[in-house]
Amino acid sequence: MPRNAQTTAVFTISLSTAIAQKIERTRKAQHRSRSELARDAFRVYFRAQELAEDEGRRAYLDAKAGKGLSPIYDTADEFIDALHEATPRAAVARRRRKK
């Protein structure tokens, strides 16, 4: 029975034997209970999810604001034209002949 039934919940989960054995080895080596180990694992998981969401949100806002894009090219066509100019003419001619 949990120490404080109002602030805790009990879960029953199924794990592969291999994972269960790793958990047992880890908890014994660290002198911790399964519950402590599981709580820490969930904290790490949820924090990683929050960081990933924050990073995705920042990337979206940066892209929406035009940050991270090359200020040299205003359009994709300008970029493609510059790319063609930087490509040696002989290589372009060989590629056209292969088509």
Beta strands, then each sheet from edge to edge (+ up, - down):
end
